[in-house]
Amino acid sequence: MPGERKIVVIGAGIAGLCAAVYARKCGYAVELVEQHDRAGGLATSWRRGDYVFETCMHWLVGSRPGGVLHAEWQEVCEIDSLRFVDHDEFLRIEDERGAQLCIYTDVGRLEAELLSVGPEDENEIRHLTKAVRQLVDLPMPPIGESGLARLASMFRMLPDLPLVWRLAHISLGDYGLRFRNPLLRSFFRDGATPNLSALALILSLAWMSGRNAGYAIGGSQALIRSVVDRLQALGGTIRYEIRVERILVENDTACGVVLDSGEIVPADWVISAADGHATLHALLGGRYHDPAFDKAFAHYEAFPSYVQVSLGLARPLSGEPGYLTLRAESPFEVDPLTRLDALAFRIFNYDPTFAPAGKTAVACFLPTRNSAWWAGLRHDDATAYQAAKHRAAEAVIEVLGRRLPGVRDDIEIVDVSTPATVIRFTGNWQGSMEGWLMTPETGFGTLPQTLPHLKRFLMAGHWVQPGGGLPSGLMTARSAVQAICREDHVVFA
């Protein structure tokens, strides 16, 4: 009987939590093990004094009832009990000379704004907004489905596939070259991920235009708590501050995990929702290979890591945009290998849970691919590490002060996290903020969730679905448990 079978899930990020919920709903006993003292993984925030600083959620695809992925979120949490904010602006870009560009979430306002800023790019602007309108209700690709269900999903996508294919196979950097206006061109080309597929951005704009990508009040932890509550209500077990040393394999069959305490946790199935590189090379000892993963870790581009400078301000900032990018006159130095032309700020004036009334939490996100330098500095020279964090914070405050005069006097809290922080708390490869970028090389495809010659083992999370984000955790968790149910002849619930 299914109730006698057990699944061990490694990692209590969104993928591991969703996998555990689905497994319990299908009648399996579930033990979820997590190295941190709370669930969420990269989907997290932290409190400093009166302020909460978010590091994950910008928006959640599936926030609107009836929208793409909403029904799937209902399967794992009480999504309808969350409060969502649909932003009017996706982003506002300003330079130090006063020029600005507003990327509105309403496609009509977006089109008008782009035409007013760059009338010389009218043809490309209309192509862009036409694509946004077309993809508002694009179904997600069928992951884990088989037979007639997969064919039906593909049939629903058929009218949009030519556009999806074209956008998936051009990078933002190359897409931006279609525009002559320097401000429009910079919107596409100046970010930390110019090789990101244009499809990723245009889909995001489409979901926001359809009011199906709202921000959950309380941030990522509000969603995580809802999934944890569902899992516990179903009788699932989460063990915190537990580190897995290796996956137990007998006769090429996963049969449990060995903890660093020496304890053996037996299981009929193992799902790793932990870091992909650590899963393959540490937990499995590099014994099982798949050409797709070998290619990915050799050639694919992961999301960068980041330094996050968070500020608690005794100022309301109610009239400021929630997402503000300030282009700098001269490159901004994050670390010895990283220079940025723009700084991205999140002004959380839309989330009353992050600061007391009249105050605002602000975060500046500084992407870097120099995670080894930060981790090495923290390990080798704590004084130099703290000095580097202080320099980053001071430089961010200086830039923000030119936009918000007198802001330094309003600062109550300064907090700096680095790639070393990400690695220490999540173990994510190279301190990446997510997993694989969706690029022209990856297209709209996925990586396998199983490994050749290893039975009763699956992977879930952003290392098997390029593009990352919270939806990848949900979708790959769902497909992993669907695969287990097919193998065990159990009805997926």
C-alpha positions in Angstrom: 0.0 0.0 0.0 1.2 3.6 -0.6 0.9 4.4 3.1 3.7 1.9 3.8 6.1 3.5 1.3 8.4 6.3 2.4 10.0 9.2 0.5 12.9 11.1 1.9 13.2 14.6 0.5 16.5 16.5 0.8 16.1 20.3 1.1 13.2 22.4 2.4 13.3 25.1 -0.2 10.2 25.6 -2.3 10.9 22.5 -4.4 11.4 20.2 -1.5 8.4 21.5 0.4 6.1 21.1 -2.7 7.5 17.6 -3.3 6.7 16.6 0.3 3.2 17.9 0.1 2.5 16.1 -3.2 3.9 12.9 -1.8 1.8 13.1 1.4 -1.3 13.7 -0.7 -0.5 10.6 -2.7 -0.3 8.5 0.5 3.4 8.3 1.0 5.1 8.7 4.4 7.4 11.7 4.0 10.5 12.8 5.9 12.0 16.2 4.8 15.5 17.0 6.0 16.9 20.6 5.9 20.3 21.8 6.9 19.1 25.3 8.0 17.0 26.1 11.1 13.9 27.0 9.0 12.4 26.3 5.6 12.7 28.3 2.4 16.2 28.0 1.2 16.8 30.9 -1.2 13.2 31.9 -0.7 13.9 33.8 2.5 14.1 37.1 4.4 15.5 38.1 7.7 14.7 40.5 10.5 17.1 43.2 11.7 15.6 45.3 14.5 12.2 46.7 13.3 12.9 45.8 9.6 12.5 42.7 7.5 14.8 42.4 4.4 13.6 40.2 1.5 16.0 38.5 -0.9 13.7 36.4 -3.1 10.2 37.3 -4.2 9.7 39.9 -6.8 6.5 38.4 -8.1 4.7 35.1 -8.1 3.4 33.6 -11.3 -0.1 32.2 -10.5 -1.3 34.9 -8.1 -4.6 35.4 -10.0 -7.4 32.9 -9.6 -7.9 31.2 -13.0 -4.4 32.3 -14.1 -1.6 30.1 -15.2 -0.2 28.0 -12.3 -2.9 29.2 -9.8 -4.5 25.8 -9.6 -1.2 24.1 -9.0 -0.4 26.5 -6.2 -3.7 25.7 -4.7 -2.6 22.0 -4.6 0.2 22.8 -2.2 -0.8 25.8 -0.2 -3.6 28.3 0.7 -2.6 30.7 -2.0 -6.0 32.4 -1.9 -5.4 33.4 1.7 -2.3 35.4 0.7 -2.6 39.1 -0.2 -1.1 40.2 -3.5 0.0 43.5 -4.8 0.0 44.0 -8.5 2.5 46.8 -9.3 1.7 49.5 -11.8 5.4 49.7 -12.6 7.7 46.7 -13.3 10.7 49.0 -13.1 11.7 52.6 -13.3 15.1 53.5 -14.7 16.7 56.9 -14.0 20.1 58.3 -14.9 22.0 61.1 -13.0 21.1 63.6 -15.7 17.4 63.2 -15.0 16.3 61.0 -17.9 13.9 58.2 -17.0 12.1 55.3 -18.4 9.0 53.6 -16.8 8.4 50.0 -17.6 4.7 49.8 -16.9 2.9 46.5 -16.3 -0.2 47.6 -18.2 0.8 46.9 -21.8 -1.1 49.9 -23.1 0.7 52.3 -20.8 4.0 50.5 -21.6 3.5 51.0 -25.3 2.7 54.7 -24.8 5.8 55.2 -22.6 8.2 53.5 -24.9 6.9 55.4 -27.9 7.3 58.7 -26.0 10.8 58.0 -25.0 12.0 56.3 -28.3 9.7 57.2 -31.2 12.4 56.3 -33.6 11.9 52.6 -32.4 8.2 52.5 -33.1 8.3 49.3 -35.2 10.2 47.4 -32.6 8.1 48.8 -29.8 4.9 47.6 -31.4 6.5 44.1 -32.0 7.4 44.0 -28.4 4.0 45.0 -27.0 2.2 42.7 -29.5 4.3 39.8 -28.1 3.4 40.8 -24.5 -0.3 40.8 -25.4 -0.1 37.4 -27.2 1.6 35.6 -24.3 -0.6 36.8 -21.4 -2.2 33.4 -21.0 0.5 31.2 -22.4 0.3 27.8 -20.7 3.4 26.6 -18.9 5.2 23.8 -20.7 4.1 20.3 -19.7 6.6 18.9 -17.2 5.9 15.4 -15.9 2.8 14.9 -18.0 2.6 11.9 -20.3 0.4 10.5 -23.0 -2.8 12.3 -23.9 -2.3 14.9 -21.1 1.0 16.0 -22.6 -0.4 16.1 -26.1 -3.3 18.3 -24.9 -0.9 20.7 -23.2 1.2 21.0 -26.3 -1.9 21.5 -28.5 -2.9 24.5 -26.3 0.5 26.0 -26.8 0.6 25.4 -30.5 -0.6 28.9 -31.7 2.1 30.6 -29.7 5.0 28.2 -30.3 6.6 30.1 -33.3 6.8 33.3 -31.2 8.0 31.4 -28.1 10.7 29.7 -30.1 12.0 32.9 -31.6 12.1 34.7 -28.3 13.6 31.8 -26.5 16.6 31.7 -28.9 17.6 35.4 -28.8 19.4 36.9 -25.8 18.3 40.2 -24.1 21.6 41.7 -25.2 21.0 40.9 -28.9 17.3 41.8 -28.6 18.3 45.2 -27.3 20.4 45.9 -30.4 17.1 46.2 -32.3 16.5 49.5 -30.5 18.2 52.7 -31.5 17.2 54.8 -28.5 20.0 54.5 -25.9 17.6 54.4 -22.9 15.5 51.6 -24.4 18.6 49.7 -25.5 20.1 50.0 -22.0 16.9 48.4 -20.5 17.6 45.2 -22.3 21.4 45.2 -22.4 22.7 46.7 -19.1 21.6 44.1 -16.6 23.8 41.4 -15.1 22.4 38.7 -17.3 22.5 40.0 -21.0 22.5 36.4 -22.2 19.1 35.7 -20.6 16.6 34.7 -23.1 14.3 37.5 -24.3 11.4 35.2 -23.7 12.0 35.3 -19.9 11.6 39.1 -19.8 8.6 39.2 -22.2 6.8 36.4 -20.4 7.2 38.3 -17.1 5.8 41.4 -18.7 2.9 39.4 -20.1 2.1 37.7 -16.7 2.2 41.1 -15.0 0.0 42.6 -17.7 -2.5 39.9 -17.0 -2.3 40.5 -13.3 -1.0 37.0 -12.7 2.4 37.9 -11.2 1.7 39.8 -8.0 3.9 40.3 -5.0 2.7 38.4 -1.9 2.5 40.7 1.2 5.1 39.2 3.6 7.4 38.2 0.8 8.7 34.7 0.1 8.3 33.5 3.7 4.6 34.1 3.5 4.4 31.6 0.7 6.8 29.2 2.4 4.8 29.3 5.7 1.7 28.4 3.8 3.3 25.4 2.2 4.8 24.3 5.5 1.4 24.6 7.2 -0.1 22.4 4.4 2.6 19.8 4.8 2.2 19.6 8.6 -1.6 19.4 8.3 -1.1 16.4 6.1 1.2 14.7 8.6 4.5 15.3 6.9 7.7 15.6 9.0 10.4 18.3 8.6 13.7 17.8 10.4 15.7 21.0 10.7 19.5 21.5 11.2 20.1 18.1 9.7 22.8 17.7 7.1 22.8 14.8 4.7 26.3 13.3 4.2 25.4 11.0 1.3 22.5 9.3 -0.4 22.4 5.6 0.4 22.6 3.4 -2.7 22.4 -0.4 -2.8 22.5 -2.3 -6.1 22.1 1.0 -8.0 18.9 1.8 -6.1 18.5 4.8 -3.8 17.2 3.5 -0.4 17.7 6.4 2.0 20.1 8.9 3.2 23.0 8.9 5.7 23.2 12.0 7.9 26.4 13.6 9.2 25.6 12.2 12.6 25.8 8.7 11.2 22.1 8.1 11.4 20.6 6.2 8.5 17.2 7.3 7.3 15.8 4.5 5.1 13.3 5.2 2.3 11.7 3.6 -0.8 12.4 6.8 -2.8 14.8 9.7 -2.5 14.1 13.1 -4.0 16.9 15.6 -3.9 15.7 19.2 -3.9 19.1 20.3 -2.7 21.8 22.0 -4.8 22.3 20.2 -8.1 26.1 20.2 -8.1 26.3 19.0 -4.5 23.7 16.3 -5.2 25.6 14.8 -8.1 29.2 15.2 -6.9 28.9 15.0 -3.1 25.7 13.2 -2.1 26.1 10.7 -4.9 29.9 10.8 -5.0 30.1 11.5 -8.7 29.2 7.9 -9.5 26.2 8.6 -11.7 26.4 10.8 -14.7 24.1 12.1 -17.3 25.4 13.8 -20.5 22.8 16.6 -20.0 24.2 17.5 -16.6 27.8 17.1 -17.7 27.0 19.6 -20.5 25.1 22.0 -18.2 27.8 22.3 -15.6 30.5 22.6 -18.2 28.7 25.1 -20.5 25.4 26.5 -19.2 25.3 29.9 -17.5 24.0 30.0 -14.0 22.4 33.1 -12.4 25.0 35.2 -10.7 25.4 35.5 -7.0 24.9 38.8 -5.3 25.8 41.3 -2.6 22.7 42.7 -1.0 22.9 46.0 0.9 19.7 46.4 3.0 18.7 49.7 4.7 16.1 50.4 7.3 15.0 54.0 6.7 13.1 56.2 9.1 11.3 57.7 6.1 8.0 56.6 4.4 9.1 56.9 0.7 5.4 56.4 -0.2 5.7 58.2 -3.5 8.7 56.3 -4.8 8.7 53.4 -7.3 8.9 50.0 -5.8 11.6 49.0 -8.2 14.2 51.7 -9.1 17.3 51.3 -11.2 19.8 54.2 -11.0 22.3 54.4 -13.8 25.7 55.6 -12.7 27.9 58.1 -14.4 30.9 55.9 -13.7 31.1 52.1 -13.0 30.2 51.0 -9.5 32.8 48.6 -8.0 31.3 45.6 -6.1 34.5 43.6 -5.8 37.8 43.3 -7.7 36.2 41.6 -10.7 32.8 43.3 -10.7 31.8 46.7 -12.1 28.2 47.7 -12.5 26.8 50.5 -14.7 23.5 50.6 -12.7 22.2 49.9 -9.2 18.9 48.1 -8.7 16.9 49.2 -5.6 13.8 47.6 -4.1 11.8 50.1 -2.1 9.4 48.1 0.0 6.8 50.8 0.5 4.2 48.3 -0.7 4.7 45.8 2.1 3.6 47.1 5.5 5.0 43.9 7.3 8.6 44.9 6.5 8.8 48.1 8.5 6.8 50.1 11.1 4.5 52.9 9.9 6.4 55.8 8.5 9.5 53.7 7.9 10.7 51.7 4.8 12.9 48.7 4.1 15.1 49.2 1.1 17.4 46.7 -0.6 20.1 47.2 -3.2 20.9 44.2 -5.2 24.5 44.0 -6.6 25.0 40.9 -8.8 28.5 39.4 -9.0 30.1 36.3 -10.4 33.0 36.6 -8.0 31.6 34.3 -5.3 34.9 32.6 -4.7 36.5 35.9 -3.8 33.9 36.7 -1.2 33.8 33.2 0.3 37.6 33.1 0.4 37.8 36.6 2.0 35.3 35.6 4.7 37.3 32.4 5.4 40.8 33.9 5.3 40.5 37.4 6.7 37.4 38.4 8.7 38.5 42.0 9.1 39.0 42.5 5.4 35.7 40.8 4.7 33.8 43.2 7.0 35.7 46.1 5.4 34.6 45.0 2.0 31.0 44.8 3.2 31.3 48.3 4.7 32.7 49.7 1.5 29.8 48.3 -0.5 27.3 49.7 1.9 28.9 53.2 1.9 29.0 53.3 -1.9 25.3 52.3 -2.2 24.3 54.9 0.4 26.2 57.5 -1.5 24.4 56.7 -4.8 21.0 56.6 -3.1 21.8 59.9 -1.3 22.1 61.6 -4.6 18.6 60.4 -5.5 17.1 61.0 -2.0 19.0 63.9 -0.4 19.5 63.5 3.3 18.8 59.8 3.3 21.9 59.0 5.3 20.4 60.8 8.3 17.3 58.5 8.1 19.3 55.2 8.2 18.5 53.1 11.3 19.8 49.7 10.1 22.5 48.7 7.6 22.8 45.0 6.7 25.0 43.5 4.1 24.8 39.9 2.8 27.3 38.5 0.3 27.8 35.4 -1.9 29.5 33.9 1.2 26.2 34.3 3.0 24.3 32.5 0.3 26.7 29.6 0.2 26.7 29.3 4.0 23.0 29.2 4.4 21.8 27.5 1.2 24.8 25.6 -0.3 23.7 26.8 -3.7 26.5 26.3 -6.3 28.7 29.3 -6.7 26.3 31.2 -4.4 23.9 31.5 -7.4 20.7 33.4 -6.7 18.8 30.7 -8.5 19.9 28.0 -10.9 20.4 27.9 -14.7 19.6 31.0 -16.7 17.1 30.5 -19.5 19.4 31.3 -22.5 19.3 30.8 -26.2 21.3 27.6 -25.6 18.9 26.1 -23.1 15.8 27.4 -24.9 12.5 26.4 -23.2 13.8 23.0 -22.3 14.4 21.1 -19.1 17.1 18.7 -17.8 16.3 15.1 -16.7 15.0 14.5 -13.2 16.5 11.0 -13.1 20.0 9.6 -13.6 21.0 6.7 -15.8 21.4 3.4 -13.9 20.1 4.8 -10.6 16.7 3.7 -9.6 14.2 5.3 -7.2 15.9 8.6 -7.2 14.8 12.0 -8.6 15.8 15.6 -8.6 13.6 18.7 -8.3 14.3 22.4 -8.4 16.0 25.1 -10.4 18.9 22.9 -11.4 16.6 20.8 -13.6 14.5 23.6 -15.1 16.4 26.6 -16.5 14.7 29.9 -15.7 14.5 29.2 -12.0 12.2 31.0 -9.7 9.5 29.7 -7.4 7.4 28.2 -10.3 10.3 25.9 -11.2 10.3 24.4 -7.7 6.5 23.8 -7.8 6.6 22.3 -11.3 9.6 20.0 -10.9 8.3 18.8 -7.5 5.0 18.0 -9.1 6.5 16.1 -12.0 8.9 14.2 -9.6 6.0 12.8 -7.6 4.0 12.1 -10.7 6.9 10.0 -11.9 7.0 8.1 -8.6 3.3 7.5 -8.8 3.5 6.1 -12.3 6.3 3.7 -11.2 4.4 2.6 -8.2 1.0 2.4 -10.0 -0.5 5.0 -7.6 -3.0 7.6 -8.6 -1.5 11.1 -8.4 -3.6 13.3 -6.2 
